[in-house]
Amino acid sequence: MHEALAFRIDGARMAELSRRRGRAGAWLFSLGAFGMLFGSFWMLWGVVVVLTGVGIGNGIIVFFFGGAGPALGAAIVAWAGVRRRRDAEALTEVRLLAEGRPDVTLDEAAALLGRDPTGLMRLAGQHGAATPVQSSGFRPPAPVAVNTEALAAFRRSRLRRALILALCALAVLAFATLWIVVGVAGIATGEWLVGLLLLIPGGAFPMAGATALAWRALVSWRRSARAARLAAALASRTVTSMDDLAARMSVAPGAARSTALEALELGLVPRATLARLLEPSHAGGSRPPPSPVPLSAWLGRTLENAWLVEAQLSQGGMGAVFRGRGLQGGEPVAIKVLLPEAMGSEEALRRFELEAISASRLGHPGIVRIHHFARSPEGAAYMVMDLLEGETLETRLQRRGVLPWVEARRIAVEVGEALAVAHDAGLIHRDIKPANVFVTAERAVLLDFGLVKPLGETAVSRMTTSGVVAGTPLYMSPEQARGEPLDVRSDVYGLAVVTYEMVAGVPPFFDKTVAEVYARLLRETAPRLEQVAPGTCPAALDAALQRALSPAPADRQPTVRALTAELAAIPVADALTG
């Protein structure tokens, strides 16, 4: 059992908190920098007053009350801004690390950040971005060994350099501002030559130097932040390409490549990891694929001295499922493996790994629990998960044709609850269909998270780069069929299609060929349930599904919870008479 204190991270809320914290830090730092510039100016002016003999007392008053006091207060404000910016970067790093695991322990966060993360996680918890839990123990296979000591040393040196450069820039800027003011005053009083000499050599030139110093300070800070983001993204074990790394780091691909090469030079990350990411796309086939493992070879095999593979249960298009048991407690488990013909496909391997990571993050009874994900000595991927007793919704519909409305509503609401949890975690499923719903004696369970996609990601998925739209045509939304950016309303549509089929016996757009299904999906409105299966359901169900099946996402229920709330609100009497 893993009893380490951990935190389940809400990626969307963590990102928003990081943005707000970063903006507040930027404003505070800007305000503090201006205050320090103001104070430094009057400190220098006080020195000039004393040195020119105008009045020592006046000079001292100007120095301390007009300069030193405000400068000290502004320095405190600027430091508060720096701390908020640092917290914003740390929140981003924890969010990136959490993308590869269901939770993040305090030890993992401390190793990455180089400091105690308790206060940071408390802040995230106050804003609903982190929930304390007991660690699940699930971690990606072969995690990237980030050199945290080298990373911490690099960050300290960069931040120290940035601070020194910023202070130097501030001092030079104050000096330049003083002589610019004196030069302008000289010109205004008719002393043109003296004024220009003070304004240009004494003011403009130092001003240019201060700007260069400030820029170098910003670059040094940015190098530190980018190195930390790169380390966090690679430690999550979910980055598959340089473009993917750039998206996680929120930088251009060229900047990500430069940061990666610097990290390699400094020894922050393993060479093999960056070699894989920096590899050109046309050389993707140069790496030897995993050795195919026949399905029969899995029987009787012991996996990592923890699970025994006992018997094959089923086989699908990409994988097969075996019954197994734990060697310590004897608990039954399901072991899912990739088919031998799929092992050489990077797309299949990525989808398989994505399914394991995504499902393990959610921790809901309506989503199958993943215990472990790894690869065999031959390189074949497998995952160990809960063994479910029952049948898929697809099998049940093939056996019974249609379901009573009360049963269909229960399944729809339970699947909707699981989908809502995925949406809260910033994921959309994109492949809701009866084959991906497993019905047990207790409840319906949502399966196959191999096509999940982060909310707000508008780039074309790596799983659809071949030009094939990800999903199943009978159950996908019109915008998904067109390859447009998706949000939670696409899953609202998919759940409505499955609910429709449970009651009517067929999906809304059932036809002879896939081409005809696509054509109807893109140009027609879904037929009403009353037309397909008259007298089988209450009018309220028909209305709710018609809204959820609207071609335009804006016309549907805004969330899955809104749809399931409408379904749950239909009186039982109406359901029984429908």
N, C-alpha and C positions, 0 to 999 in steps of 0.2 A: 504493500500500500504506500502511496505517496502522500505524506501529510504536510508537505511544505506549504507555507502561506503564499498564496498567489493572488493575482488580480485578473479578472476577465475584462478585456478591453473592448469598449465600444468605439470602433474606428472612426465613425462619423462624428461622434461627440468629442472624441479626443482631438480630431483635426480642427474642429470648430474652436475648442478651447485653446489649442495652440495658436490659431490665427488671432483670437482675441487677446491672448497674452502677449503675442508678438507685437500687435498694433499698440497696445498700452505701453509696452516697453519702448517702442520707437518714439512715441509721443513724449514720454517722461525723459528719455535720453536727450531728445532735441531741446526740450524745455530747459533741462539742466545744463546742456552745453551752451545754450544762449545765456543763461544766468552766469555761468562761469566766465564766458567771454565779457559780459557786462562787468562783472566783478574784477576781472583781470585788467580791463581798461582803466577802471578807477584806481586800482592799486598802482598801476604804472603812472597814472596822472598824479597821484599823491606823491610818488617818488620824484616826479618832475618838479612839482611845487616845492618840495623840500630842497632839492638840489639847486633850484634857481633862486632860492632865498626869499621867495614871495612871502612865506610864512610857514615856519616849521609846524606850528600847532595846527594850522589849516591842512597842511599836507598829511599830518598824522590822522586827523579826523577823516579826511577823504580816503586815506589808505585803508583804515580799519573799518569804518562804518559804511563807506560807499563801495569798498572793494572786497576786503577780506571776508566780512560777514556774509554778504550776498554770495560770494564765490563758494564759501563753505556750505551754505544751504543748498546752492545749486548742485554742488558736487554730490550731496546726499541724494538729491532727486535723480541725478544722472546715474548714480550707482543703483538706485532702485530700478531704473529703466534697464540697465545692463542685466540685472538679476532676472527681470521678467523676460527679456530676450533669451537668456540662457535657459530659463524654465520652458519657454516655447520650443526651443530646439530639443530639449530633453523629452518633452511630450511627443514630439514628432518621432524621435528615435525609438521610444517605447512603442508607439503605434506601429512603426515599421517592423519592429521585432515581433510584435504580436500577430502579424499576418501569417506567420508560419506555425502557430501553435494555439491551442484553445485558451491558454492563460500564460501569464508571465510571472515568475516568482520574483521575490525581492532580490534574491541572490543574482539572478540573471540580469535584472535591471541595474543592480549596483555594479556588476562586472562590466556592463556596456557603458554606463554613464561615468564610471570612475568616482562616484560619490554615493552617499546614502540616499536612496530614493523614497524613503518613507514619507517625508513631507510632500514630495511631488505627487505620490500616489494618493495622499490625503486630499490634496488639491483636486486631483482628477476625480476622486470619489465624491467630493462635494458638488461637482458639476455633472454627476451621472456618467462620467466617461470611464470609470474603473470600479469594479465590484469585487470586494474581497471574497475569495473562495479557497477551498482546499485544492491544491494542484492535482490535475488529472493524471499527470505523469506522461501524457502523450507528447512526443516531440518528433519532428521530422527526422528521417534517417540521415545518418552521417552529417550531423550539423557542421557548418563551416566554423573552423577554429579561428575566430578573430583574435589577434594578439591584443588583448585589452590593455596590457601594460604599455606596449608601444603606442597604442592609440591614446591612452591617457597622457603619456609624456608628450606626444605630438600636440595634443590639444592645449596642454599647459604652456608649451613654448609658443604656440601661435597666439593664444590669448594674451600671454605676457607681452609679446611683441606688439600686438594690436593696442594694448593699453598704453605702452610707452610711446608708440607713434602718435596715438590720439592726444596724449598730454603734450607732446612736443608740438603737434599741430595747433593745439589750443593756445599754447604760449606764443608761438610765432604769429598766430592770427591776432592775438591781443596786441602784440608789439606792432604789427602792421596797421591795425585799426587806429592805434594811438597816433602814428605818424601820418596816416591818411587824414585824420581829423586836424592835426596841426598843419599839414600842408594845405588843406582846403582853407583853413583859417588864414594862413599866410597869403594865399591868392586873394582871398576876400578883402584883406587889408591893403592890397596893392603890391605886396612883396612877391611878384610873380616868380622870379628866379629861385628864391629861397623856397617858396611854396612848391614849385615843381620838383626841386631836388629832394625835398622831404616826401612829396607825394609818390614819386616814381621809385627811386632807389630805396627809400625807407619804408614805403607802403606797398606799392604794387608788386615789386619783386618778392618780398617776404610773403605777401598774400598768395602768390603763385606757389611758393615753396610750402606754405601751410596746406594748400589744397592737395598738393602731391603727397604730403605726409598723411593727410586724412584718408586719401584714396588707398594708400598702402595699408593703413590700419584696417580699413574696410575689407580689403582683399585678404589680409591675414585672418580676420574674423571669419570670413566666408570660407576660406580653406579649412579651417577647423570644423565649421559646421558641416561642410560637405563630406569631409572624411568621416565624421561621426554618422551621418546619414547613410553613407555607403556601407559602413560596417554593420549598422543596424539592418539595412535591407538584405545584405548577404547572410547575416546571421539568421534571418527569418527562414532561409532555405526555400524561398518562393520565387526568386528572381531567375529568369530563364534566358535573358538576352540583354545586350547593352541598351536597347531601346526601352526594355522593361525597367532596367536599373535607372535610366534617366527619368522615367515617369515616376518611379517611387521617390527619387531624390528631388523631384520638381525642378529639374534643370534641363538644359539642352543636351542632346546626345554627345556633342563635342565636349561639353563641360564634364559630363559623366565619364567619358573616356579619359580625359586628362586627370580627373580625380582618381580613377582606378589605377592609372599608371603611377601616379604619385604614391598611392597606397601600396602598390607592389614594390616600389623603390624603398619605401620605409619599412617594409615587412609587416604591414598591418593585417593583411589577409593572405591566404595561401595562393601560390602561383597557379595551381591547377584550376582553381575557381575562376580567376580572372582570365586564364587562357581559354576556358570554355566560353566565357561571355564575350571576349574580344575576338573570337574566331569568326571569320567571314562566313556569310550564309552559304556560299557555294561550296564551302569545305565541310558542311555539316555531315556529309556521309563519310568523312575520313575516319571518324571514331568507330571502332568496332562495336556493333550492336550487342546487346545482352544475348547470352547463349539461350536458345529456345529450350524450355523445359516441358516435355510432354505432360499432359494432364495426369496420365497414369503414374508418372514419377513422383507426384505430390503425395500419393496415398502412402500412409505409414511414416511419412517424414516428420521429424521433430524440428520445430522452428525455434531457434535461439534458446533451446533447452527450456522452453516455457509452454509450447503448445504442440499437440499431436494431431496431425491430419488423419481423419478416420474414413470419411466416405464422401463421394461427390453427390451434391444435392441438385445442382442445376447448371445450365450453361447458356450464355447469351451471345450477343454478337461480338463482344470484346473480351468478356471474362467468364470465369466459372466460379461457382461457390461450393465449398466443401464444408462438411461438418467436422468440427474439431473439439478438443477439450483441453482445459488448462492442466498442466502436469502437477501443479501444486495443490490447487483446490478442487480439481476435477470438474469445474464449471463448463457447461457446453458453450461453444463459440462457433461463429461462422467465419470462414477464412476465404476471402475473395482473391483470386489471382487473375492475371492477364493471360489470355490465350497465347499459345506459342507464336502464332502468326502476327499478333499485335505487339510483340515485344520489341521489334525493330522499328516501330513507329514512334517518333518523338512526340507526335500529337497524342497518341494513345497513352504514352507514359505520363505526359503532362496532365491529361485529363484524369487519369487514375490517381495521380498524386494530389491534384486539386480536390477531387472528391473526398479523399481522406482528410486533408487539412481543413477544408471548409466544414465538413460534418462534425469534426472533432471540436471545432471552435464554439459550436452553438449550444450544446448541452441541454437539450429539450427532450422530454419523453416521446414527442412526435417525430423525432429525428433519430435515426439509428446511431447508436453510440459506437465510436471507433476506439478500440483499445490500443492498437499499435499499427504502425506502417513502416515497412522496411523492404529490403531486397534480399533474395537468396544469394548464396555464394556465386551462382551463375549470373546474377544481375537481374533476375526475374522479380518484378514488383508484386507485393501482396499486402493485404491489410487484414487485421483481426478485429472483428466487431461482434456485437450481440447477436445471438442466434434467435431469430424470430420464428414463432410457430404460427402458421396460418397460411394465407395465400395472397397473391397480388390481386388488386382490384380488377386487373385485366382478366385474370383467371376466373374470378367470381362472375364477372359480366358474361364471359364466354359460357359459363355453366348455367347462369340463371337468366340471361338476357337483359332484364331490367331489375331494379331494386325498388322496394317500397319507399315512398317519400321520406318516412321517418328515418329509415336506415341511411338513405342517401344524404339527408341533412346532417346526421351525426358524422358521417365520414367527411363531408365537405367542411364542416366546422372544425373538426380535428386537424385536417390537412391545412386549413387556413390558419390555425393557431401556430403550427410549425412554420409555415411560410412567413407569418408576421415576425417571428423570432429571427428568421434569416434576414428579413428586411431591416429589422432593428440593428442588426450587425453590419448593415451596409452591403448586403448581397441580394441579388435576384437569381432565381432558380433557372428560368428559361426553358425548362423541359418538363413541365407538369403534364402527366398523362397517366392512365390507369396502370401501366406497367411499372411506374415509379411510385405507386402507392401500395403499401403492404398492409393488409387488414389482419390484425390479431384478435384474440378474444377480448382484449382489453381496449384497444384503440387502433386508429389508423396511423401508420408511420410513413413519413416521406423519405424516399430513397433517392439515390443517384444525384450527387451534387457535382458531377463532373463537368457540367456546363455553366456553373454559377459564374457571375460576373459582378465586380464591384459597382455599386450605384455611382452614377456620374461619370463612368468611364465611357468616352465617346469613340475611342479608337476601335478599329476592327479587331475582334478577338483573334488570338493566335490560332484558335481552333477553327476559324472560318476563313483563313487566308487562302485556302484552296478554291474559294469561291462558293462553297456549299454553305447554305445558311444553317447555323446551329439550331437544333430543335427538331420536332416532329410536326410535319405540315398539318395534320388533322387537329392539332392542339395548340399551334402557335398563334400569336396575335398578328394582325395585319402589319403592324410596324416592324415586327420581328421578321416577317416574310420579306419585307422590303429592305431589310438590312439597316434599319434606322437605329439611332440610339434608344435605349430602353430604360424604363423606370419600373417602379413597383406595379404600375397599372397593367403591364404586360403579363405579370403573374396573376393579377385579378382576372384577366381574360382567360388564361389557361385554366384556372380553378373553375371558372364558370363553364368552360367547355366540358370538363370532366363531370361536373354536377349535372349538366344537360344530358350527357350520355348515360349517367346512372339512371335517370328517370325516363328518358326517351328510348334508350337502347342503341342509339347511334349518335355520333358527334354532329354538330350543326351543318358542317360542310362535308358530307360523306359522298364520294363519287368514285368512278371507275379507275381513274388514273391520278397520279400525283399532280400532273399538269392541270387537270380539271379542278382539283382541290384548290390549288394556288389561284387559279383564275376566279373561282367563286369567292374565295376568301378576300381577294383584293377588290372585287367589284360589287359584291352583294352584301345585304344585311342578313344576319342569322335568322332563319325562320322561327316563328314563335313556337313554344312547346305545345300550345293548344292546337296548332296545325299539324304537328308531327305525331303527337300522342294525345289526342283529345280525351279529357276527363281523367287524366292520370295525376294531375297536380293542381294545387290551389293557384288562383290567379296572382296572388302575391309573389309566388315563386317565379312565375312566368315574367312578371314585371321586373323583379330583381335581376334575373338572368338576362333579360333584354337590355337592361342598362349596362350590365357588366360586359356584354358582348357587342357593345357599340363599336363601330369601326374607328372612331376618333377617341384616343385615350382620355381627352378632356371630358367626354360625356359619360365615362364610367365612374364607379365608386372610386374615391381617391386612394383607398388602401384596402388591403385584404380584410382587415378588421371591420371596416365599414360594410363590406359584402357579407361577411359571416354574421355580423350583427343583424342585418336585414333578414338573413335566412333564419337565425335563431328567434327572431321576433314574430315569425309566422305562427299563429295559434295552432296548437296540436289538433284542435277540432277541424280546422281547415285542412290540415295535412291528412287526417284520417278520412275526410270526405273526398279529398282530391284523388 
